[in-house]
């Protein structure tokens, strides 16, 4: 299999890297993280101008019809730059649900605005005690007149504080762990009854716990078929998992480059510590882990785009996530240890990269969860 990027993919990734290096350096990122919003509207507008928000959407709605493979270079650049804007939440999660399951009217109303950078989305799925199980949905949606009433709670909704609309999973029938009976609804973040408890995550992105108290939505808020949302949720979550695998590759590259540079400049006993053979071996192991992760990220992206059978896609993406979670832990911990005590200071980017890699290892399922899923499907 040829894993080389096409010329167009490479040029786009290089453009993103150049923009981030010039206008999104570490000091500017710190100011964005410390702001009340937690992201930058000008940066988001630039992403839209560069076409990043339209990459995975069809040309019918103004997009480029790309897939996870086309987005690999961009996600690697986002990982290197530790971008905190809600790109994954809008483009890789909630936007994908609309694109794959929404009605024509919903697509026409939502997707062009997303592409133009005028609308941000978030996917409210995770609940207490769900432990990565997508089938675990206790939030209820009951018929109310010509529409629906939603009640329940969602936890750690990535990008919710920045979002204009939420795509919410809710149960229209069945028990809490039934595969059938899960539906999706489009909800305004400012709708009556929607209460957000916003916070900054460990990796400095914004998320929120969302409480839904008698939230009323119209019949046109239903996304896809009533009670049949689980397959598309699984498909989109696998797509998003493939994207963060590529993001992890970029973050690992950043950690490795910073660590290698430190070993070349830090002196001890009158010589640079990079001359110590033991540290050289550890540095080589970090690069090997990153290269293995890159290969698995390529596999995950290709299967997210091409696998016809759901089980084939799930196996490949779970295998990739297991290996990448292990690589995240290895590279993150080694980069900090080789920097010494400085590796955990706020002033060094590597400590922030450590946090993002730690979160990616857990996001959308940790190694244990995906190893169990891989075993179950094999």
C-alpha positions as CSV (number, residue, x, y, z in Angstrom):
1,X,0.0,0.0,0.0
2,X,1.3,3.4,-0.9
3,X,1.2,5.7,2.1
4,X,2.9,8.7,0.4
5,X,0.8,11.8,0.3
6,X,-0.4,13.3,-3.0
7,X,1.1,16.6,-4.1
8,X,-2.2,18.4,-3.2
9,X,-2.3,16.8,0.2
10,X,1.3,17.7,0.9
11,X,0.8,21.3,-0.2
12,X,-2.2,21.8,2.0
13,X,-0.4,20.3,5.0
14,X,2.6,22.5,4.4
15,X,0.3,25.6,4.1
16,X,-1.3,24.7,7.5
17,X,2.2,24.2,9.1
18,X,3.4,27.6,7.7
19,X,0.3,29.4,9.0
20,X,0.7,27.8,12.5
21,X,4.4,28.5,12.7
22,X,3.8,32.2,11.8
23,X,0.5,33.0,13.5
24,X,0.0,30.3,16.1
25,X,3.3,29.9,17.9
26,X,3.5,28.7,21.4
27,X,3.2,32.1,23.0
28,X,0.2,33.1,21.0
29,X,-1.4,29.7,21.8
30,X,-1.0,30.4,25.5
31,X,-2.9,33.6,25.1
32,X,-5.7,31.9,23.3
33,X,-5.9,29.2,25.9
34,X,-6.1,31.8,28.7
35,X,-8.9,33.8,26.9
36,X,-12.5,33.5,28.0
37,X,-13.5,31.8,24.8
38,X,-10.6,29.3,24.8
39,X,-10.2,29.6,21.0
40,X,-9.5,32.2,18.4
41,X,-12.2,33.4,16.0
42,X,-9.6,34.8,13.6
43,X,-7.8,31.5,13.5
44,X,-11.1,29.7,12.9
45,X,-11.9,32.1,10.0
46,X,-8.5,31.4,8.5
47,X,-9.1,27.7,8.7
48,X,-12.3,28.3,6.7
49,X,-10.5,30.5,4.2
50,X,-7.9,27.7,3.7
51,X,-10.7,25.2,3.1
52,X,-10.0,23.1,6.2
53,X,-13.6,23.2,7.4
54,X,-14.8,21.9,4.0
55,X,-12.4,19.0,3.5
56,X,-14.6,16.0,4.4
57,X,-17.8,17.3,3.0
58,X,-19.3,16.8,-0.5
59,X,-18.9,19.2,-3.3
60,X,-22.7,19.5,-3.4
61,X,-22.5,21.6,-0.2
62,X,-19.3,23.5,-1.2
63,X,-16.8,21.0,0.3
64,X,-14.0,19.0,-1.3
65,X,-15.3,15.4,-0.8
66,X,-12.2,14.3,1.1
67,X,-11.8,11.5,3.6
68,X,-9.6,10.6,6.6
69,X,-6.6,10.0,4.3
70,X,-6.9,13.5,2.8
71,X,-7.1,14.9,6.3
72,X,-4.0,13.1,7.7
73,X,-1.5,15.8,6.8
74,X,-3.8,18.5,8.3
75,X,-4.4,16.6,11.5
76,X,-0.6,16.0,11.9
77,X,-0.1,19.7,11.6
78,X,-2.8,20.4,14.1
79,X,-1.1,17.9,16.5
80,X,2.3,19.6,16.0
81,X,0.8,23.0,16.7
82,X,-1.4,21.8,19.6
83,X,-4.3,23.6,18.1
84,X,-7.2,24.2,20.6
85,X,-9.8,25.4,18.1
86,X,-12.9,23.0,17.9
87,X,-11.9,21.5,14.5
88,X,-12.4,17.9,15.5
89,X,-15.7,18.5,17.3
90,X,-17.2,20.5,14.4
91,X,-15.7,18.8,11.3
92,X,-14.8,15.3,12.5
93,X,-17.8,14.6,14.7
94,X,-21.0,16.6,14.7
95,X,-20.6,17.8,11.1
96,X,-20.1,14.2,10.0
97,X,-23.3,13.1,11.6
98,X,-25.2,15.8,9.7
99,X,-23.4,14.9,6.5
100,X,-24.1,11.2,6.8
101,X,-27.5,11.0,8.5
102,X,-29.1,14.4,8.1
103,X,-32.0,15.3,5.8
104,X,-31.5,17.4,2.7
105,X,-32.9,20.4,4.5
106,X,-30.6,19.9,7.5
107,X,-27.5,19.5,5.2
108,X,-28.4,22.7,3.3
109,X,-29.0,24.6,6.5
110,X,-26.0,23.4,8.4
111,X,-23.1,22.3,6.2
112,X,-22.6,25.5,4.1
113,X,-22.4,27.5,7.3
114,X,-19.9,25.1,8.8
115,X,-17.8,25.4,5.6
116,X,-17.8,29.2,5.8
117,X,-16.7,29.2,9.4
118,X,-20.0,30.7,10.6
119,X,-21.3,27.7,12.5
120,X,-19.6,25.5,15.0
121,X,-21.0,22.2,16.3
122,X,-20.4,19.6,19.0
123,X,-21.6,16.0,19.5
124,X,-23.1,15.3,22.9
125,X,-22.8,11.5,23.4
126,X,-20.9,10.5,26.5
127,X,-22.8,9.9,29.7
128,X,-21.8,8.9,33.2
129,X,-20.9,5.2,33.6
130,X,-20.9,4.7,29.8
131,X,-17.1,3.9,29.8
132,X,-16.6,4.3,26.0
133,X,-19.7,2.2,25.2
134,X,-21.6,4.0,22.5
135,X,-24.7,1.9,23.1
136,X,-25.0,3.3,26.6
137,X,-27.5,6.2,26.2
138,X,-29.9,7.1,29.1
139,X,-30.9,10.5,27.9
140,X,-34.5,10.3,26.8
141,X,-36.4,11.8,23.9
142,X,-40.2,11.6,24.2
143,X,-42.9,12.8,21.8
144,X,-44.2,16.2,22.7
145,X,-46.9,17.6,20.4
146,X,-45.4,17.8,17.0
147,X,-41.9,17.6,18.3
148,X,-39.8,16.0,21.0
149,X,-38.8,16.7,24.6
150,X,-35.2,15.8,25.7
151,X,-34.1,15.1,29.3
152,X,-30.8,13.9,30.5
153,X,-27.1,14.6,31.0
154,X,-24.1,14.4,28.8
155,X,-20.5,14.6,30.0
156,X,-17.2,16.0,28.6
157,X,-18.8,17.3,25.4
158,X,-15.8,18.4,23.4
159,X,-16.2,21.9,21.9
160,X,-19.6,22.5,23.5
161,X,-18.7,25.9,25.0
162,X,-17.7,27.1,21.5
163,X,-20.6,25.5,19.6
164,X,-23.6,27.1,18.2
165,X,-25.6,23.9,17.9
166,X,-25.3,20.4,19.5
167,X,-26.0,17.1,18.0
168,X,-27.5,15.1,20.9
169,X,-28.0,11.3,21.1
170,X,-31.1,10.3,23.0
171,X,-33.1,7.2,23.5
172,X,-36.5,7.2,21.9
173,X,-37.2,3.5,22.9
174,X,-35.7,0.6,24.7
175,X,-33.5,0.2,27.7
176,X,-30.3,2.0,28.5
177,X,-28.0,-0.5,26.8
178,X,-30.2,-1.6,23.8
179,X,-28.6,-1.2,20.4
180,X,-31.9,-0.1,18.9
181,X,-33.8,3.0,20.0
182,X,-31.1,5.6,19.9
183,X,-31.8,8.7,17.9
184,X,-30.0,12.0,17.1
185,X,-31.3,15.5,17.5
186,X,-30.1,18.9,16.5
187,X,-30.4,21.3,19.5
188,X,-29.5,25.0,19.8
189,X,-26.9,25.5,22.5
190,X,-28.9,28.5,23.8
191,X,-32.3,26.6,23.8
192,X,-34.4,26.8,26.9
193,X,-33.5,24.0,29.2
194,X,-29.9,23.5,27.9
195,X,-27.5,24.1,30.8
196,X,-23.7,23.9,30.2
197,X,-21.0,23.6,32.8
198,X,-18.0,24.6,30.9
199,X,-14.3,23.9,31.8
200,X,-10.8,23.6,30.4
201,X,-9.6,20.0,29.9
202,X,-6.2,18.6,30.9
203,X,-4.9,19.3,27.4
204,X,-6.3,22.9,27.5
205,X,-9.2,22.4,25.1
206,X,-12.8,23.4,26.1
207,X,-15.5,21.0,27.0
208,X,-18.7,21.0,29.0
209,X,-21.1,18.8,30.9
210,X,-24.5,19.4,29.3
211,X,-27.8,19.1,31.2
212,X,-31.0,18.8,29.2
213,X,-34.1,19.8,31.2
214,X,-37.3,19.5,29.3
215,X,-35.7,20.8,26.1
216,X,-38.3,21.1,23.4
217,X,-37.3,20.6,19.7
218,X,-39.4,20.3,16.6
219,X,-39.9,17.3,14.5
220,X,-37.4,18.6,12.0
221,X,-34.7,18.4,14.7
222,X,-34.5,14.6,14.3
223,X,-31.3,13.6,12.4
224,X,-31.7,10.4,10.5
225,X,-34.1,7.5,11.2
226,X,-35.8,7.4,14.6
227,X,-34.2,4.7,16.8
228,X,-31.6,3.8,14.2
229,X,-28.7,6.1,15.0
230,X,-26.2,3.6,16.5
231,X,-24.5,2.4,13.2
232,X,-23.9,6.0,12.0
233,X,-22.6,7.0,15.5
234,X,-20.1,4.1,15.4
235,X,-19.1,5.0,11.9
236,X,-18.4,8.6,12.8
237,X,-16.6,7.8,16.0
238,X,-14.3,5.5,14.1
239,X,-13.7,8.3,11.6
240,X,-12.9,10.7,14.4
241,X,-10.6,8.1,16.0
242,X,-8.7,7.8,12.8
243,X,-8.3,11.6,12.8
244,X,-6.9,11.8,16.3
245,X,-4.5,8.9,15.4
246,X,-3.0,11.3,12.8
247,X,-3.1,14.1,15.2
248,X,-1.1,12.0,17.7
249,X,1.6,11.4,15.0
250,X,2.0,15.1,14.7
251,X,2.2,15.7,18.4
252,X,4.8,12.8,18.7
253,X,6.9,14.5,16.1
254,X,6.8,17.7,18.0
255,X,7.8,16.0,21.2
256,X,10.6,14.0,19.5
257,X,12.0,17.1,17.7
258,X,12.0,19.1,20.9
259,X,13.7,16.3,22.9
260,X,16.3,15.7,20.3
261,X,17.1,19.5,20.2
262,X,17.4,19.5,24.0
263,X,19.8,16.5,24.0
264,X,22.0,18.3,21.5
265,X,22.2,21.5,23.6
266,X,22.0,20.5,27.3
267,X,25.5,20.0,28.8
268,X,26.5,17.9,31.7
269,X,30.0,17.1,32.9
270,X,31.2,19.4,30.2
271,X,29.6,17.5,27.2
272,X,26.2,17.5,25.6
273,X,24.0,14.8,27.1
274,X,23.1,13.6,23.6
275,X,26.5,12.0,23.5
276,X,25.5,9.6,26.2
277,X,24.8,6.2,24.6
278,X,22.0,5.3,27.0
279,X,20.1,8.5,26.1
280,X,20.7,7.9,22.4
281,X,19.1,4.5,22.7
282,X,16.0,6.0,24.4
283,X,15.7,8.6,21.7
284,X,15.9,6.0,19.0
285,X,13.1,4.0,20.7
286,X,11.0,7.2,20.7
287,X,11.4,7.6,17.0
288,X,10.6,4.0,16.4
289,X,7.4,4.3,18.4
290,X,6.4,7.4,16.4
291,X,7.1,5.7,13.0
292,X,5.1,2.6,14.0
293,X,2.3,5.0,15.1
294,X,2.4,6.7,11.7
295,X,2.0,3.4,9.9
296,X,-1.0,2.5,12.0
297,X,-2.5,5.9,11.6
298,X,-2.3,5.4,7.8
299,X,-4.1,2.0,8.2
300,X,-6.8,3.6,10.3
301,X,-7.4,6.4,7.9
302,X,-7.6,4.1,4.9
303,X,-10.0,1.8,6.6
304,X,-12.2,4.7,7.8
305,X,-12.5,5.7,4.1
306,X,-12.7,2.3,2.3
307,X,-13.8,-0.5,4.6
308,X,-17.2,-1.8,3.3
309,X,-17.8,-4.0,6.3
310,X,-18.3,-2.5,9.7
311,X,-16.3,-5.2,11.4
312,X,-13.3,-4.8,9.2
313,X,-13.2,-1.1,9.8
314,X,-13.7,-1.5,13.6
315,X,-10.9,-4.1,13.8
316,X,-8.4,-2.0,11.9
317,X,-9.2,1.2,13.8
318,X,-9.1,-0.5,17.2
319,X,-5.7,-2.1,16.3
320,X,-4.4,1.3,15.4
321,X,-5.8,3.0,18.5
322,X,-4.2,0.3,20.7
323,X,-0.7,0.8,19.2
324,X,-1.0,4.6,19.1
325,X,-2.2,4.8,22.7
326,X,0.9,2.9,23.7
327,X,3.1,5.1,21.5
328,X,1.5,8.2,23.1
329,X,2.4,7.0,26.5
330,X,5.9,6.0,25.6
331,X,6.8,9.2,23.7
332,X,5.1,11.5,26.1
333,X,6.7,10.1,29.2
334,X,10.2,9.7,27.7
335,X,10.1,13.3,26.3
336,X,9.4,14.7,29.8
337,X,12.0,12.4,31.5
338,X,14.8,13.3,29.0
339,X,14.1,17.0,29.6
340,X,14.5,16.4,33.4
341,X,12.5,18.6,35.8
342,X,12.1,21.3,33.1
343,X,9.9,18.9,31.1
344,X,6.9,19.5,33.4
345,X,7.1,23.3,33.5
346,X,4.5,25.5,31.9
347,X,7.2,27.4,30.0
348,X,8.1,24.4,27.8
349,X,5.9,23.3,24.9
350,X,6.8,19.7,25.6
351,X,4.8,19.6,28.8
352,X,1.7,20.7,26.9
353,X,2.4,18.1,24.2
354,X,2.6,15.5,27.0
355,X,-0.9,16.5,28.1
356,X,-2.3,16.2,24.7
357,X,-0.8,12.9,24.0
358,X,-2.0,11.6,27.4
359,X,-5.6,12.7,26.4
360,X,-5.4,11.2,22.9
361,X,-4.5,7.9,24.5
362,X,-7.8,8.0,26.4
363,X,-10.0,9.8,23.9
364,X,-12.7,7.7,22.1
365,X,-11.5,4.6,23.9
366,X,-8.3,3.7,25.7
367,X,-6.0,0.8,24.8
368,X,-7.8,-1.7,27.0
369,X,-11.2,-0.8,25.5
370,X,-10.0,-1.1,21.9
371,X,-8.0,-4.3,22.6
372,X,-11.3,-5.8,23.9
373,X,-13.2,-4.6,20.9
374,X,-10.5,-6.0,18.5
375,X,-10.6,-9.4,20.3
376,X,-14.4,-9.5,20.2
377,X,-14.5,-8.9,16.4
378,X,-11.6,-11.2,15.5
